[in-house]
Amino acid sequence: MDNSSAGFLSSKHYNDYPSYIKKRFGERVQKVSLNTGFTCPNRDGTKGTGGCTYCNNNTFSPDYCKPDKSIGQQLDEGIAIFAKRQRYQKFLAYFQSYTNTYAPYHQLEAMYREALSHPQVVGMVVGTRPDCIDEKTIDLLEQLAQEYYVSLEFGVESTLNSTLKRVNRCHTFEETQAAYALASNKGIHLGAHLIIGLPGESRKDILEHALRISDLPINTLKLHQLQIVKHTVMALQYKDQPDMFHLYTVEEYIDLITDFVALLRTDIIIERFISQAPHHLLIAPVWGLKNFEIVDKVEKRLVEKGLWQGKMGSWEVKR
């Protein structure tokens, strides 16, 4: 395969996120996580209680992310940490924990503008739920996107309503579709999150996610394997009913994800293939591999199988 003719951003057999970021900004850019202290409608009783059965926000909240600190202070501390590790000059403010559009408009505007006013911040990423967006918030993000890079990421997690109900998401895939329709063509970079291996989903179900996700107007996709982590409803379910879960081995997952990539729309940028919960919180599966090792395995398996992103989906590049 000639990767350049497929429209890929690098020599890889898929559209990779680091290459996209370098092309977009001219250099590496690091995300700095922020914690606004917001909650979710399936936690506060608006739609449900207890939150998603798999969710423990401590699995991806750095120590400096405390909602009692201002946005500026969190950014300063996060940037200082990354400055010690790598020579980054540009940063993205990442509103990550919980639902970051789930607050009054004036509060959202103040926080977003505070983040974007930081001298080293070139844009922001806002993580939220499909049922927690409205036209007024989209208008705000569209306005900000005229000056800054603005990415809006929805937690899709599954395209099956039966799964969404099982994990207590308290929204439907139809609401996901409506959210993307509302946010599209606004100059906002649109992302999606998908969890691979949620309870009750077969291999066929997961591969069909690739086709349904490809029908959404997304630019970026984050994939990660289901992880059972401590202090979640799912941890209790796994203890009492382990048979309701199929936790993939590394080799099973690599084989599945390469078939998934082959069905995925060609121009979607794949931001990640896995997530890594902290060791002290992770129950299963324990793979013992770093993210870059999984990425290498995915690329190698795509070559071995003669696959590349979109090969089996007959997608055309839409750039």
C-alpha positions as CSV (number, residue, x, y, z in Angstrom):
1,M,0.0,0.0,0.0
2,D,1.2,3.5,-0.8
3,N,0.3,5.4,2.4
4,S,0.5,8.8,0.8
5,S,-2.1,7.8,-1.7
6,A,-4.4,6.8,1.1
7,G,-4.1,10.3,2.6
8,F,-2.4,9.1,5.8
9,L,-0.3,11.6,7.8
10,S,2.8,9.4,8.2
11,S,4.2,6.0,7.0
12,K,1.9,4.2,9.4
13,H,-1.1,2.1,8.2
14,Y,-3.5,4.5,9.9
15,N,-3.9,8.2,10.6
16,D,-2.0,8.7,13.8
17,Y,-2.5,11.6,16.3
18,P,1.1,12.6,16.8
19,S,1.6,13.2,13.1
20,Y,-1.7,15.2,13.0
21,I,-0.6,17.4,15.9
22,K,2.8,18.1,14.4
23,K,1.2,19.0,11.1
24,R,-1.4,21.2,12.8
25,F,1.0,23.1,15.2
26,G,4.4,22.6,13.6
27,E,5.7,20.9,16.7
28,R,4.8,18.5,19.6
29,V,2.0,19.8,21.9
30,Q,1.2,18.4,25.3
31,K,-2.2,18.2,26.9
32,V,-2.5,19.5,30.5
33,S,-5.4,17.9,32.4
34,L,-7.7,20.1,34.4
35,N,-10.4,19.3,37.0
36,T,-13.3,21.7,37.1
37,G,-15.1,20.0,40.0
38,F,-18.2,19.4,37.8
39,T,-20.2,16.2,38.1
40,C,-22.4,14.2,35.7
41,P,-26.2,13.8,35.3
42,N,-25.9,10.1,36.0
43,R,-24.3,10.9,39.3
44,D,-26.3,13.8,40.7
45,G,-29.7,12.2,40.3
46,T,-30.7,14.3,37.2
47,K,-30.7,11.1,35.2
48,G,-29.4,8.5,37.6
49,T,-27.0,7.9,40.4
50,G,-23.7,6.0,40.9
51,G,-22.2,7.1,37.6
52,C,-21.0,4.8,34.8
53,T,-20.3,1.3,36.2
54,Y,-16.7,1.4,35.0
55,C,-15.8,4.9,36.1
56,N,-13.3,6.0,38.6
57,N,-12.0,9.4,37.7
58,N,-8.9,8.9,39.8
59,T,-7.6,6.6,37.0
60,F,-6.8,9.6,34.9
61,S,-6.6,12.6,37.2
62,P,-3.1,13.8,37.9
63,D,-2.2,14.8,41.5
64,Y,-2.1,18.5,40.6
65,C,-5.7,18.4,39.3
66,K,-7.7,19.7,42.2
67,P,-11.0,21.6,41.7
68,D,-10.1,23.9,44.6
69,K,-7.3,25.3,42.5
70,S,-7.9,27.9,39.8
71,I,-7.7,26.8,36.2
72,G,-4.6,29.0,35.9
73,Q,-2.9,27.4,38.8
74,Q,-3.6,23.9,37.5
75,L,-2.2,24.9,34.2
76,D,1.0,26.3,35.8
77,E,1.6,23.2,37.8
78,G,0.9,20.8,35.0
79,I,3.1,22.8,32.6
80,A,5.9,22.8,35.2
81,I,5.7,19.0,35.4
82,F,5.9,18.5,31.7
83,A,8.7,21.0,31.3
84,K,10.9,18.8,33.5
85,R,10.3,15.8,31.3
86,Q,10.2,17.2,27.8
87,R,10.9,20.5,26.1
88,Y,7.3,21.4,25.2
89,Q,6.6,25.0,24.2
90,K,2.9,24.7,23.5
91,F,0.1,23.2,25.5
92,L,-3.6,22.3,25.2
93,A,-5.8,22.8,28.2
94,Y,-7.6,19.5,28.7
95,F,-10.9,19.7,30.6
96,Q,-10.9,16.0,31.3
97,S,-12.6,14.8,34.5
98,Y,-16.3,14.2,34.6
99,T,-18.6,16.3,32.3
100,N,-17.1,19.6,31.3
101,T,-20.1,21.3,29.8
102,Y,-22.4,20.4,32.7
103,A,-22.5,23.8,34.4
104,P,-24.1,27.3,33.9
105,Y,-23.1,29.1,30.7
106,H,-21.3,31.9,32.6
107,Q,-19.2,29.5,34.5
108,L,-18.2,27.6,31.4
109,E,-17.3,30.8,29.6
110,A,-15.2,32.0,32.4
111,M,-13.2,28.7,32.8
112,Y,-12.7,28.3,29.0
113,R,-11.5,31.9,28.6
114,E,-9.2,31.6,31.7
115,A,-7.6,28.5,30.2
116,L,-7.1,30.0,26.7
117,S,-5.6,33.2,28.2
118,H,-2.6,31.3,29.5
119,P,0.4,32.4,27.4
120,Q,1.6,28.9,26.7
121,V,-1.8,27.5,25.8
122,V,-2.7,27.3,22.1
123,G,-6.1,25.6,22.4
124,M,-8.3,23.4,24.6
125,V,-9.9,20.0,24.6
126,V,-13.3,19.7,26.3
127,G,-14.5,16.2,27.3
128,T,-18.2,15.8,27.9
129,R,-21.3,13.6,27.4
130,P,-23.6,13.7,24.3
131,D,-26.6,14.6,26.5
132,C,-24.8,17.6,28.1
133,I,-24.5,20.0,25.2
134,D,-26.8,22.7,23.9
135,E,-26.9,25.3,21.1
136,K,-25.7,28.1,23.4
137,T,-22.6,26.2,24.5
138,I,-21.8,25.2,20.9
139,D,-22.1,28.9,19.9
140,L,-19.5,29.7,22.6
141,L,-17.1,27.0,21.4
142,E,-17.6,28.1,17.8
143,Q,-16.7,31.7,18.8
144,L,-13.6,30.5,20.7
145,A,-12.6,28.3,17.7
146,Q,-12.2,31.4,15.6
147,E,-9.1,32.3,17.6
148,Y,-7.9,29.0,19.1
149,Y,-7.8,25.3,18.5
150,V,-11.0,23.9,20.1
151,S,-11.7,20.2,20.4
152,L,-15.0,18.8,21.7
153,E,-14.9,15.1,22.7
154,F,-18.0,13.1,23.4
155,G,-17.9,9.9,25.4
156,V,-19.7,7.6,23.0
157,E,-18.4,4.5,24.7
158,S,-20.8,2.2,22.7
159,T,-23.2,2.5,19.7
160,L,-25.5,-0.1,21.3
161,N,-28.3,1.2,23.5
162,S,-28.5,-2.1,25.4
163,T,-24.8,-1.6,26.4
164,L,-25.3,2.0,27.3
165,K,-28.1,1.0,29.6
166,R,-26.1,-1.9,31.1
167,V,-23.3,0.4,32.1
168,N,-25.6,3.2,33.4
169,R,-24.6,5.8,30.8
170,C,-28.2,7.2,31.0
171,H,-28.1,8.4,27.4
172,T,-28.8,6.7,24.0
173,F,-26.8,6.5,20.8
174,E,-29.5,8.6,19.2
175,E,-28.5,11.4,21.6
176,T,-24.9,10.9,20.5
177,Q,-25.9,11.3,16.9
178,A,-27.9,14.5,17.7
179,A,-25.0,16.0,19.6
180,Y,-22.6,15.6,16.7
181,A,-25.2,17.0,14.3
182,L,-25.5,20.1,16.5
183,A,-21.7,20.5,16.8
184,S,-20.7,19.8,13.2
185,N,-19.6,22.5,10.7
186,K,-18.8,25.0,13.5
187,G,-15.0,25.0,13.2
188,I,-14.7,22.8,16.2
189,H,-12.5,19.7,16.1
190,L,-14.8,16.8,17.1
191,G,-13.6,13.7,18.9
192,A,-15.1,10.5,20.2
193,H,-14.3,8.0,22.9
194,L,-15.1,4.3,22.6
195,I,-14.5,1.5,25.1
196,I,-13.7,-1.9,23.5
197,G,-15.0,-5.0,25.3
198,L,-17.9,-3.7,27.4
199,P,-20.1,-6.5,29.0
200,G,-22.4,-8.3,26.6
201,E,-20.7,-7.1,23.4
202,S,-19.5,-9.7,20.9
203,R,-16.7,-9.3,18.4
204,K,-19.3,-8.7,15.7
205,D,-20.8,-5.9,17.8
206,I,-17.5,-4.2,18.3
207,L,-16.6,-4.3,14.6
208,E,-19.9,-2.8,13.8
209,H,-19.0,0.1,16.1
210,A,-16.4,1.0,13.6
211,L,-19.0,1.4,10.9
212,R,-21.4,3.4,13.0
213,I,-18.7,5.6,14.4
214,S,-17.5,6.3,10.9
215,D,-20.9,7.7,10.0
216,L,-20.5,10.4,12.7
217,P,-18.8,13.7,11.7
218,I,-15.8,13.1,13.9
219,N,-12.1,14.1,13.3
220,T,-10.5,12.1,16.1
221,L,-11.2,8.7,17.9
222,K,-9.9,7.4,21.2
223,L,-10.1,3.7,21.7
224,H,-9.3,1.8,24.8
225,Q,-9.7,-1.6,26.3
226,L,-12.2,-2.3,29.1
227,Q,-10.3,-2.1,32.4
228,I,-11.8,-3.2,35.7
229,V,-10.6,-0.7,38.3
230,K,-11.1,-0.5,42.1
231,H,-13.9,1.5,43.7
232,T,-16.4,1.0,40.8
233,V,-19.7,-0.8,40.4
234,M,-18.0,-2.9,37.7
235,A,-15.3,-4.1,40.2
236,L,-18.1,-5.5,42.4
237,Q,-19.8,-7.1,39.3
238,Y,-16.5,-8.7,38.3
239,K,-16.0,-10.1,41.7
240,D,-19.5,-11.6,41.9
241,Q,-20.2,-12.4,38.2
242,P,-16.9,-12.8,36.4
243,D,-18.6,-14.6,33.5
244,M,-20.3,-11.5,32.4
245,F,-16.9,-10.1,31.2
246,H,-14.6,-11.1,28.4
247,L,-11.3,-9.4,29.2
248,Y,-9.0,-9.6,26.2
249,T,-5.5,-10.8,26.2
250,V,-3.0,-8.6,24.4
251,E,-2.9,-10.8,21.3
252,E,-6.7,-11.0,21.2
253,Y,-7.0,-7.3,21.5
254,I,-4.4,-6.6,18.8
255,D,-6.1,-8.9,16.4
256,L,-9.5,-7.4,17.1
257,I,-8.3,-3.8,16.9
258,T,-6.6,-4.2,13.6
259,D,-9.8,-5.6,12.1
260,F,-11.6,-2.6,13.6
261,V,-9.1,-0.1,12.1
262,A,-9.6,-1.8,8.7
263,L,-13.3,-0.9,8.9
264,L,-12.8,2.6,10.1
265,R,-13.3,5.7,7.9
266,T,-10.0,6.5,6.4
267,D,-9.7,10.2,7.4
268,I,-10.4,9.7,11.1
269,I,-7.4,10.4,13.3
270,I,-6.8,7.6,15.8
271,E,-5.6,9.3,19.0
272,R,-5.0,6.1,21.0
273,F,-5.6,2.4,21.1
274,I,-5.4,1.7,24.8
275,S,-5.6,3.4,28.2
276,Q,-3.5,2.6,31.2
277,A,-5.1,2.8,34.7
278,P,-2.7,3.3,37.6
279,H,-1.3,0.0,38.9
280,H,-2.7,0.5,42.4
281,L,-6.2,0.8,41.0
282,L,-6.2,-1.7,38.2
283,I,-7.8,-5.1,38.8
284,A,-7.8,-6.6,35.3
285,P,-6.6,-7.1,32.7
286,V,-2.9,-6.6,33.6
287,W,-0.9,-6.5,30.4
288,G,2.3,-5.0,31.6
289,L,2.9,-3.1,28.4
290,K,3.4,0.6,27.7
291,N,1.3,2.5,25.2
292,F,4.1,2.7,22.6
293,E,4.5,-1.1,22.8
294,I,0.9,-1.6,21.9
295,V,1.1,0.9,19.1
296,D,4.1,-1.0,17.7
297,K,2.2,-4.3,17.9
298,V,-0.8,-2.8,16.1
299,E,1.3,-1.4,13.3
300,K,3.2,-4.7,12.9
301,R,-0.1,-6.8,12.9
302,L,-1.6,-4.5,10.3
303,V,1.4,-5.2,8.1
304,E,1.2,-8.9,8.7
305,K,-2.5,-9.0,7.8
306,G,-2.2,-6.8,4.8
307,L,-4.6,-4.3,6.3
308,W,-4.8,-0.5,6.7
309,Q,-7.3,1.9,8.0
310,G,-10.4,1.8,5.9
311,K,-9.4,-1.1,3.7
312,M,-12.5,-3.1,4.5
313,G,-14.9,-0.2,4.8
314,S,-14.5,1.2,1.2
315,W,-14.3,4.7,2.6
316,E,-13.1,7.7,0.7
317,V,-10.7,10.3,2.2
318,K,-12.7,13.4,3.1
319,R,-10.2,16.2,3.5
